[in-house]
Amino acid sequence: MLKIKKNTSAYISLVLAVLALVVLIAIWATLPYIVDYFYSLFKGRVDGKTQLLAALYAASLPVALADILLIRLLLLVRAGRTFSPEAVGSLRGISWCCLFEGAYLIFVGIFMFDPAAVSFCMLAFAAVFLGIVLRVVKNVIEEATAIKTENDYTI
């Protein structure tokens, strides 16, 4: 199994997180063209182009915030501050972004786009599950931070 050094792994993760944010910004800039192309494939058989565009922009906001918090967390890890209140706060924020995204996708899938409801609900399940996993990781890091703080005060 390939083993990467801790600092190298954190650096690769940071580069990938920044790259994901750059790609998201590029998607924001080209989303109207992407939606136009999607609608041209169906030759007018689908309505609600503006609704879809608005829903996609709204769905991307929690993703952007979670990515920014992930970059912050990775910078803390690189600085050796993994077990800190700031790292716990970043994990908390990322998990809430995932849970909010899941709730939003359920809403969109059920109330806005009936034909695509199954797809939106599957994405929502994945987002909620990831949010729950991150809540567990956040709780573990929070407990480790408390133990580290207690040990720092021990003589």
Steps between C-alpha positions, in 0.01 A plus 500: 500500500628844410588702809520878472661718765260690725610845379486393135154352547372820664653707219338281230165529679538878521582527129199283412268706723619825340465343155143397586420860595648628172294244306187606689563864410546397135171310517328808642629702205390245239182365662259696277671351192493151650127527573435638149684203351303259722172655386605491133536121530134468593380741229243682715348190660611617844382819672648695788843605374515798733388287794772245430765771472391661827487162676849409382648833609331468840619140538859603431519755784529246787754310290713813464479576871589141591800513265622826656466345847686192376786718376508670840507160672783376278701815573452433872614139455811616313571746783480216754174626652283197425374475858386857540164672545544655153535155339192378687312809382600433139379139523176619662445748217573244228258252656225762522561592135456134403181465706359825359587390146320170558188673629508745209537220242207311652291816476605562139449137402154475647353844435673636192612229258269200505673302220838534669374449856673164539836644393469796734395275788797265441736798505323624812552163671872511418531857633313420822703182556824693449373764743430234763846344454659843535301564819648180645852601394439846647396345831814283506728796421317712759557234767865466398537879521359496853741222602793685341406823678473315831838337444658836413402627845642191675844549652 
